[in-house]
């Protein structure tokens, strides 16, 4: 039974113009991309890109981390572990970022001198407890507006606090010896408080008088305070 309507082209292209337009668009996009790549490369050459790339490669240290020794920190019978440092600290670790700063007190003094009027602390004072929703098990804390203290004010408060500690009979830590447990005297201060602006003033105040600060956070409860006080 011959096909009464034979079709010599079973897959005719219904829209040859659209196919041609797509091919032209693809060619144009490739040409635009090639032109942009050439322009980018030319700009890189004009701005001395190759020279900067070579200088960067030459200035980069051969190794970022180097081995400086071994440390016997493992269990008995196990080999020591290697000790690594950054290549820039191969010979010695950085002790201070400024020659005038050797202690925490030096840091406070320098900051109060160089940044006297800049803010050193910011806090919001607690005002009251409020139950936000009926049935809440615990109240929410309400705080006031943000308050700030400058580095000069922090330094003044710290020195005043330190003077008060000395007036109460506390003394600077003895300089002789490096082991804290071998030293005795009223030079240790325990701070029992959540982290706050007052906490920092108290710690810095003790540092102005070369006193040792220990901390017992309020969230740990009274048992933590008892244990901390009983530590020699």
For each residue, the residues with C-beta under 8 A, 3 or more apart:
1:
2: 6
3: 6
4:
5:
6: 2 3
7: 10
8:
9: 12
10: 7
11:
12: 9
13: 16 19
14:
15: 18 19
16: 13 19 20
17: 20 21
18: 15 21 22
19: 13 15 16 22 23
20: 16 17 23 24
21: 17 18 24 25
22: 18 19 25 26
23: 19 20 26 27
24: 20 21 27 28
25: 21 22 28 29
26: 22 23 29 30
27: 23 24 30 31
28: 24 25 31 32
29: 25 26 32 33
30: 26 27 33 34
31: 27 28 34 35
32: 28 29 35 36
33: 29 30 36 37
34: 30 31 37 38
35: 31 32 38 39
36: 32 33 39 40
37: 33 34 40 41
38: 34 35 41 42
39: 35 36 42 43
40: 36 37 43 44
41: 37 38 44 45
42: 38 39 45 46
43: 39 40 46 47
44: 40 41 47 49 50
45: 41 42 48 49 50
46: 42 43
47: 43 44
48: 45 51 52
49: 44 45 52 53
50: 44 45 53 54
51: 48 54 55
52: 48 49 55 56
53: 49 50 56 57
54: 50 51 57 58
55: 51 52 58 59
56: 52 53 59 60
57: 53 54 60
58: 54 55
59: 55 56
60: 56 57
61: 64 87 88
62: 87
63: 66 87
64: 61 86 87
65: 84 85 86 87
66: 63 84 85 86 87 90
67: 82 83 84
68: 83 84 85 90
69: 82 83
70: 80 81 82 83
71: 80 81 82 83
72: 80
73: 80 81
74: 78 79 80 81
75: 78
76:
77:
78: 74 75
79: 74
80: 70 71 72 73 74
81: 70 71 73 74
82: 67 69 70 71
83: 67 68 69 70 71
84: 65 66 67 68
85: 65 66 68 89 90 93
86: 64 65 66 89 90
87: 61 62 63 64 65 66 90
88: 61
89: 85 86 92 93 94
90: 66 68 85 86 87
91:
92: 89 95
93: 85 89
94: 89 97
95: 92 102
96: 99 101 102
97: 94 101
98: 101 110
99: 96
100: 106 110
101: 96 97 98 106 107 110
102: 95 96 106
103: 106 107 207
104: 107 108 204 207
105: 108 109 204 207 208 210
106: 100 101 102 103 109 110
107: 101 103 104 110 111
108: 104 105 111 112 154 155 158 204 207 208
109: 105 106 112 113 155
110: 98 100 101 106 107 113 114
111: 107 108 114 115 120 151 155
112: 108 109 115 116 151 152 154 155
113: 109 110 116
114: 110 111
115: 111 112 118 120 150 151
116: 112 113 150 151 152
117: 150 151 152
118: 115 150 151
119: 122 148 149 150 151
120: 111 115 149 150 151 153 154
121: 148 149 154 197 200
122: 119 146 147 148
123: 146 147 196 197
124: 143 144 145 146 147
125: 143 144 147
126: 141 142 143 144
127: 142 143 144
128: 141 142
129: 139 140 141 142
130: 139 140 142
131: 134 136 139 140
132: 136 139 140
133: 136
134: 131
135:
136: 131 132 133 139 140
137:
138:
139: 129 130 131 132 136
140: 129 130 131 132 136
141: 126 128 129
142: 126 127 128 129 130
143: 124 125 126 127
144: 124 125 126 127 147
145: 124
146: 122 123 124
147: 122 123 124 125 144
148: 119 121 122
149: 119 120 121 153 154 157 197
150: 115 116 117 118 119 120 153 154
151: 111 112 115 116 117 118 119 120 154 155
152: 112 116 117 155 156
153: 120 149 150 156 157
154: 108 112 120 121 149 150 151 157 158 200 201 204
155: 108 109 111 112 151 152 158 159
156: 152 153 159 160
157: 149 153 154 160 161 201 205
158: 108 154 155 161 162 201 204 205 207 208
159: 155 156 162 163 205 208
160: 156 157 163 164 205
161: 157 158 164 165 201 202 204 205 206 208
162: 158 159 165 166 205 206 207 208 209 211
163: 159 160 166 167
164: 160 161 167 168 205
165: 161 162 168 170 189 205 206 209 211
166: 162 163 169 170 171 209
167: 163 164
168: 164 165
169: 166 186
170: 165 166 186 187 189 209 211
171: 166 185 186 187 211
172: 187 209 210 211
173: 183 185 187 210 211 212
174: 177 183 185 187
175:
176: 183
177: 174 182 183
178:
179: 182 183
180: 183 212
181: 232
182: 177 179
183: 173 174 176 177 179 180 187
184:
185: 171 173 174
186: 169 170 171
187: 170 171 172 173 174 183 210 211 212
188: 211 212 214
189: 165 170 202 206 211 212 213 214
190: 213 214 215 216 225 228 229
191: 199 202 203 213 214 215 216
192: 216 217 218 225
193: 196 198 199 202 217 218
194: 199 217 218 219
195: 199 217
196: 123 193 199 200
197: 121 123 149 200 201
198: 193 201 202
199: 191 193 194 195 196 202 203
200: 121 154 196 197 203 204
201: 154 157 158 161 197 198 204 205
202: 161 189 191 193 198 199 205 206 213
203: 191 199 200 206 207 213
204: 104 105 108 154 158 161 200 201 207 208
205: 157 158 159 160 161 162 164 165 201 202 208 209
206: 161 162 165 189 202 203 209 211 212 213
207: 103 104 105 108 158 162 203 204 210 211 213
208: 105 108 158 159 161 162 204 205
209: 162 165 166 170 172 205 206
210: 105 172 173 187 207
211: 162 165 170 171 172 173 187 188 189 206 207
212: 173 180 187 188 189 206
213: 189 190 191 202 203 206 207
214: 188 189 190 191 228 231
215: 190 191 228
216: 190 191 192 220 224 225 228
217: 192 193 194 195 220 224
218: 192 193 194
219: 194
220: 216 217 223 224 225
221: 224 225
222: 225 226
223: 220 226 227
224: 216 217 220 221 227 228
225: 190 192 216 220 221 222 228 229
226: 222 223 229 230
227: 223 224 230 231
228: 190 214 215 216 224 225 231
229: 190 225 226
230: 226 227
231: 214 227 228
232: 181
